[in-house]
Amino acid sequence: MAKMQYGGTGRRKSSVARVRLIPGKGSITVNKKPLDEYFGMEIVKREVKRPFEVAGMEGKFDVVATVHGGGFTGQAGALRHGISRALCVADPELRKALKAAGFLTRD
């Protein structure tokens, strides 16, 4: 039986991120690299993880994402947007909290 996957596309400025959430332990892979290797700045890495904190879902999903276009802050924003949209697909009850935090708005 295949694992359940949830997808979302995030956009910010000229960056586009395609995100897949897979039930797991919380690892984040961006363009086939670990998050720590892809983004160097700690504040940018924290921004990518924020939707999980707001939703109370830390460590429940692995993230596999591809991102292109723009700079690293735009890419991080696109990842945050894509993760938020995928979380809404996984559990529609999370939409209210993510919307209130401003994570479901494109720019």
PyMOL commands that place a pseudoatom at each C-alpha (Angstrom):
pseudoatom trace, name=CA, resn=MET, resi=1, chain=A, elem=C, hetatm=0, pos=[0.000, 0.000, 0.000]
pseudoatom trace, name=CA, resn=ALA, resi=2, chain=A, elem=C, hetatm=0, pos=[1.345, 3.435, -0.939]
pseudoatom trace, name=CA, resn=LYS, resi=3, chain=A, elem=C, hetatm=0, pos=[1.991, 6.101, 1.670]
pseudoatom trace, name=CA, resn=MET, resi=4, chain=A, elem=C, hetatm=0, pos=[-0.415, 9.015, 1.758]
pseudoatom trace, name=CA, resn=GLN, resi=5, chain=A, elem=C, hetatm=0, pos=[1.062, 12.186, 0.245]
pseudoatom trace, name=CA, resn=TYR, resi=6, chain=A, elem=C, hetatm=0, pos=[-0.229, 15.744, 0.276]
pseudoatom trace, name=CA, resn=GLY, resi=7, chain=A, elem=C, hetatm=0, pos=[0.842, 18.369, -2.231]
pseudoatom trace, name=CA, resn=GLY, resi=8, chain=A, elem=C, hetatm=0, pos=[0.876, 22.115, -2.427]
pseudoatom trace, name=CA, resn=THR, resi=9, chain=A, elem=C, hetatm=0, pos=[2.326, 24.817, -4.636]
pseudoatom trace, name=CA, resn=GLY, resi=10, chain=A, elem=C, hetatm=0, pos=[3.675, 27.962, -3.048]
pseudoatom trace, name=CA, resn=ARG, resi=11, chain=A, elem=C, hetatm=0, pos=[4.594, 31.242, -4.687]
pseudoatom trace, name=CA, resn=ARG, resi=12, chain=A, elem=C, hetatm=0, pos=[6.317, 34.394, -3.544]
pseudoatom trace, name=CA, resn=LYS, resi=13, chain=A, elem=C, hetatm=0, pos=[7.685, 37.138, -5.776]
pseudoatom trace, name=CA, resn=SER, resi=14, chain=A, elem=C, hetatm=0, pos=[9.195, 35.194, -8.695]
pseudoatom trace, name=CA, resn=SER, resi=15, chain=A, elem=C, hetatm=0, pos=[9.842, 31.987, -6.721]
pseudoatom trace, name=CA, resn=VAL, resi=16, chain=A, elem=C, hetatm=0, pos=[7.750, 28.846, -7.115]
pseudoatom trace, name=CA, resn=ALA, resi=17, chain=A, elem=C, hetatm=0, pos=[7.896, 25.848, -4.766]
pseudoatom trace, name=CA, resn=ARG, resi=18, chain=A, elem=C, hetatm=0, pos=[6.265, 22.462, -5.348]
pseudoatom trace, name=CA, resn=VAL, resi=19, chain=A, elem=C, hetatm=0, pos=[5.862, 20.692, -2.012]
pseudoatom trace, name=CA, resn=ARG, resi=20, chain=A, elem=C, hetatm=0, pos=[4.978, 17.124, -1.041]
pseudoatom trace, name=CA, resn=LEU, resi=21, chain=A, elem=C, hetatm=0, pos=[4.223, 16.159, 2.560]
pseudoatom trace, name=CA, resn=ILE, resi=22, chain=A, elem=C, hetatm=0, pos=[4.803, 12.513, 3.451]
pseudoatom trace, name=CA, resn=PRO, resi=23, chain=A, elem=C, hetatm=0, pos=[4.096, 11.110, 6.929]
pseudoatom trace, name=CA, resn=GLY, resi=24, chain=A, elem=C, hetatm=0, pos=[7.483, 10.840, 8.635]
pseudoatom trace, name=CA, resn=LYS, resi=25, chain=A, elem=C, hetatm=0, pos=[9.775, 12.289, 11.264]
pseudoatom trace, name=CA, resn=GLY, resi=26, chain=A, elem=C, hetatm=0, pos=[10.138, 15.905, 10.127]
pseudoatom trace, name=CA, resn=SER, resi=27, chain=A, elem=C, hetatm=0, pos=[13.018, 15.957, 7.651]
pseudoatom trace, name=CA, resn=ILE, resi=28, chain=A, elem=C, hetatm=0, pos=[12.934, 18.690, 5.013]
pseudoatom trace, name=CA, resn=THR, resi=29, chain=A, elem=C, hetatm=0, pos=[14.585, 18.212, 1.616]
pseudoatom trace, name=CA, resn=VAL, resi=30, chain=A, elem=C, hetatm=0, pos=[14.815, 21.096, -0.856]
pseudoatom trace, name=CA, resn=ASN, resi=31, chain=A, elem=C, hetatm=0, pos=[16.084, 20.435, -4.380]
pseudoatom trace, name=CA, resn=LYS, resi=32, chain=A, elem=C, hetatm=0, pos=[17.527, 17.086, -3.207]
pseudoatom trace, name=CA, resn=LYS, resi=33, chain=A, elem=C, hetatm=0, pos=[19.523, 18.754, -0.396]
pseudoatom trace, name=CA, resn=PRO, resi=34, chain=A, elem=C, hetatm=0, pos=[18.763, 18.878, 3.341]
pseudoatom trace, name=CA, resn=LEU, resi=35, chain=A, elem=C, hetatm=0, pos=[17.260, 22.177, 4.518]
pseudoatom trace, name=CA, resn=ASP, resi=36, chain=A, elem=C, hetatm=0, pos=[20.407, 23.066, 6.516]
pseudoatom trace, name=CA, resn=GLU, resi=37, chain=A, elem=C, hetatm=0, pos=[22.555, 22.640, 3.429]
pseudoatom trace, name=CA, resn=TYR, resi=38, chain=A, elem=C, hetatm=0, pos=[20.242, 24.491, 1.020]
pseudoatom trace, name=CA, resn=PHE, resi=39, chain=A, elem=C, hetatm=0, pos=[19.564, 27.556, 3.205]
pseudoatom trace, name=CA, resn=GLY, resi=40, chain=A, elem=C, hetatm=0, pos=[22.499, 28.842, 5.230]
pseudoatom trace, name=CA, resn=MET, resi=41, chain=A, elem=C, hetatm=0, pos=[20.802, 31.447, 7.423]
pseudoatom trace, name=CA, resn=GLU, resi=42, chain=A, elem=C, hetatm=0, pos=[19.041, 30.240, 10.567]
pseudoatom trace, name=CA, resn=ILE, resi=43, chain=A, elem=C, hetatm=0, pos=[16.229, 32.808, 10.306]
pseudoatom trace, name=CA, resn=VAL, resi=44, chain=A, elem=C, hetatm=0, pos=[15.349, 31.587, 6.802]
pseudoatom trace, name=CA, resn=LYS, resi=45, chain=A, elem=C, hetatm=0, pos=[15.271, 27.949, 7.976]
pseudoatom trace, name=CA, resn=ARG, resi=46, chain=A, elem=C, hetatm=0, pos=[13.017, 28.921, 10.886]
pseudoatom trace, name=CA, resn=GLU, resi=47, chain=A, elem=C, hetatm=0, pos=[10.649, 30.704, 8.492]
pseudoatom trace, name=CA, resn=VAL, resi=48, chain=A, elem=C, hetatm=0, pos=[10.267, 27.524, 6.418]
pseudoatom trace, name=CA, resn=LYS, resi=49, chain=A, elem=C, hetatm=0, pos=[9.367, 25.512, 9.572]
pseudoatom trace, name=CA, resn=ARG, resi=50, chain=A, elem=C, hetatm=0, pos=[6.860, 28.032, 10.976]
pseudoatom trace, name=CA, resn=PRO, resi=51, chain=A, elem=C, hetatm=0, pos=[3.697, 26.483, 9.432]
pseudoatom trace, name=CA, resn=PHE, resi=52, chain=A, elem=C, hetatm=0, pos=[4.374, 23.266, 11.360]
pseudoatom trace, name=CA, resn=GLU, resi=53, chain=A, elem=C, hetatm=0, pos=[4.743, 25.235, 14.620]
pseudoatom trace, name=CA, resn=VAL, resi=54, chain=A, elem=C, hetatm=0, pos=[1.499, 27.163, 14.072]
pseudoatom trace, name=CA, resn=ALA, resi=55, chain=A, elem=C, hetatm=0, pos=[-0.375, 23.963, 13.143]
pseudoatom trace, name=CA, resn=GLY, resi=56, chain=A, elem=C, hetatm=0, pos=[1.161, 21.946, 15.994]
pseudoatom trace, name=CA, resn=MET, resi=57, chain=A, elem=C, hetatm=0, pos=[2.415, 19.327, 13.516]
pseudoatom trace, name=CA, resn=GLU, resi=58, chain=A, elem=C, hetatm=0, pos=[6.180, 19.379, 14.213]
pseudoatom trace, name=CA, resn=GLY, resi=59, chain=A, elem=C, hetatm=0, pos=[7.837, 16.073, 13.390]
pseudoatom trace, name=CA, resn=LYS, resi=60, chain=A, elem=C, hetatm=0, pos=[4.783, 14.478, 11.775]
pseudoatom trace, name=CA, resn=PHE, resi=61, chain=A, elem=C, hetatm=0, pos=[5.613, 15.013, 8.088]
pseudoatom trace, name=CA, resn=ASP, resi=62, chain=A, elem=C, hetatm=0, pos=[8.692, 14.810, 5.888]
pseudoatom trace, name=CA, resn=VAL, resi=63, chain=A, elem=C, hetatm=0, pos=[8.882, 17.524, 3.243]
pseudoatom trace, name=CA, resn=VAL, resi=64, chain=A, elem=C, hetatm=0, pos=[10.191, 16.968, -0.278]
pseudoatom trace, name=CA, resn=ALA, resi=65, chain=A, elem=C, hetatm=0, pos=[10.247, 20.194, -2.266]
pseudoatom trace, name=CA, resn=THR, resi=66, chain=A, elem=C, hetatm=0, pos=[11.577, 21.642, -5.475]
pseudoatom trace, name=CA, resn=VAL, resi=67, chain=A, elem=C, hetatm=0, pos=[11.956, 25.382, -5.710]
pseudoatom trace, name=CA, resn=HIS, resi=68, chain=A, elem=C, hetatm=0, pos=[13.155, 27.691, -8.457]
pseudoatom trace, name=CA, resn=GLY, resi=69, chain=A, elem=C, hetatm=0, pos=[13.313, 31.370, -9.295]
pseudoatom trace, name=CA, resn=GLY, resi=70, chain=A, elem=C, hetatm=0, pos=[14.062, 34.408, -7.186]
pseudoatom trace, name=CA, resn=GLY, resi=71, chain=A, elem=C, hetatm=0, pos=[16.443, 34.743, -4.266]
pseudoatom trace, name=CA, resn=PHE, resi=72, chain=A, elem=C, hetatm=0, pos=[16.740, 32.700, -1.111]
pseudoatom trace, name=CA, resn=THR, resi=73, chain=A, elem=C, hetatm=0, pos=[14.234, 34.742, 0.920]
pseudoatom trace, name=CA, resn=GLY, resi=74, chain=A, elem=C, hetatm=0, pos=[11.654, 34.530, -1.866]
pseudoatom trace, name=CA, resn=GLN, resi=75, chain=A, elem=C, hetatm=0, pos=[12.267, 30.797, -2.126]
pseudoatom trace, name=CA, resn=ALA, resi=76, chain=A, elem=C, hetatm=0, pos=[11.843, 30.402, 1.639]
pseudoatom trace, name=CA, resn=GLY, resi=77, chain=A, elem=C, hetatm=0, pos=[8.540, 32.323, 1.458]
pseudoatom trace, name=CA, resn=ALA, resi=78, chain=A, elem=C, hetatm=0, pos=[7.377, 30.140, -1.425]
pseudoatom trace, name=CA, resn=LEU, resi=79, chain=A, elem=C, hetatm=0, pos=[8.260, 27.018, 0.591]
pseudoatom trace, name=CA, resn=ARG, resi=80, chain=A, elem=C, hetatm=0, pos=[6.337, 28.340, 3.604]
pseudoatom trace, name=CA, resn=HIS, resi=81, chain=A, elem=C, hetatm=0, pos=[3.324, 29.020, 1.366]
pseudoatom trace, name=CA, resn=GLY, resi=82, chain=A, elem=C, hetatm=0, pos=[3.511, 25.565, -0.253]
pseudoatom trace, name=CA, resn=ILE, resi=83, chain=A, elem=C, hetatm=0, pos=[3.873, 23.768, 3.088]
pseudoatom trace, name=CA, resn=SER, resi=84, chain=A, elem=C, hetatm=0, pos=[0.890, 25.692, 4.457]
pseudoatom trace, name=CA, resn=ARG, resi=85, chain=A, elem=C, hetatm=0, pos=[-1.274, 24.763, 1.465]
pseudoatom trace, name=CA, resn=ALA, resi=86, chain=A, elem=C, hetatm=0, pos=[-0.261, 21.106, 1.722]
pseudoatom trace, name=CA, resn=LEU, resi=87, chain=A, elem=C, hetatm=0, pos=[-1.099, 21.091, 5.448]
pseudoatom trace, name=CA, resn=CYS, resi=88, chain=A, elem=C, hetatm=0, pos=[-4.565, 22.406, 4.574]
pseudoatom trace, name=CA, resn=VAL, resi=89, chain=A, elem=C, hetatm=0, pos=[-5.018, 19.475, 2.184]
pseudoatom trace, name=CA, resn=ALA, resi=90, chain=A, elem=C, hetatm=0, pos=[-3.840, 17.043, 4.886]
pseudoatom trace, name=CA, resn=ASP, resi=91, chain=A, elem=C, hetatm=0, pos=[-6.164, 18.502, 7.533]
pseudoatom trace, name=CA, resn=PRO, resi=92, chain=A, elem=C, hetatm=0, pos=[-8.738, 21.165, 6.518]
pseudoatom trace, name=CA, resn=GLU, resi=93, chain=A, elem=C, hetatm=0, pos=[-9.181, 22.101, 10.206]
pseudoatom trace, name=CA, resn=LEU, resi=94, chain=A, elem=C, hetatm=0, pos=[-5.721, 23.766, 10.130]
pseudoatom trace, name=CA, resn=ARG, resi=95, chain=A, elem=C, hetatm=0, pos=[-6.805, 26.332, 7.545]
pseudoatom trace, name=CA, resn=LYS, resi=96, chain=A, elem=C, hetatm=0, pos=[-8.123, 28.825, 10.106]
pseudoatom trace, name=CA, resn=ALA, resi=97, chain=A, elem=C, hetatm=0, pos=[-4.876, 28.933, 12.130]
pseudoatom trace, name=CA, resn=LEU, resi=98, chain=A, elem=C, hetatm=0, pos=[-2.658, 29.115, 9.050]
pseudoatom trace, name=CA, resn=LYS, resi=99, chain=A, elem=C, hetatm=0, pos=[-4.820, 31.835, 7.492]
pseudoatom trace, name=CA, resn=ALA, resi=100, chain=A, elem=C, hetatm=0, pos=[-4.704, 33.881, 10.703]
pseudoatom trace, name=CA, resn=ALA, resi=101, chain=A, elem=C, hetatm=0, pos=[-0.895, 33.632, 10.697]
pseudoatom trace, name=CA, resn=GLY, resi=102, chain=A, elem=C, hetatm=0, pos=[-0.864, 34.937, 7.104]
pseudoatom trace, name=CA, resn=PHE, resi=103, chain=A, elem=C, hetatm=0, pos=[0.715, 31.819, 5.604]
pseudoatom trace, name=CA, resn=LEU, resi=104, chain=A, elem=C, hetatm=0, pos=[-1.936, 31.239, 2.924]
pseudoatom trace, name=CA, resn=THR, resi=105, chain=A, elem=C, hetatm=0, pos=[-1.441, 34.606, 1.232]
pseudoatom trace, name=CA, resn=ARG, resi=106, chain=A, elem=C, hetatm=0, pos=[0.805, 34.649, -1.827]
pseudoatom trace, name=CA, resn=ASP, resi=107, chain=A, elem=C, hetatm=0, pos=[2.814, 37.848, -1.188]
for i in range(1, 107): cmd.bond("trace and resi %d" % i, "trace and resi %d" % (i + 1))
show_as sticks, trace
zoom trace
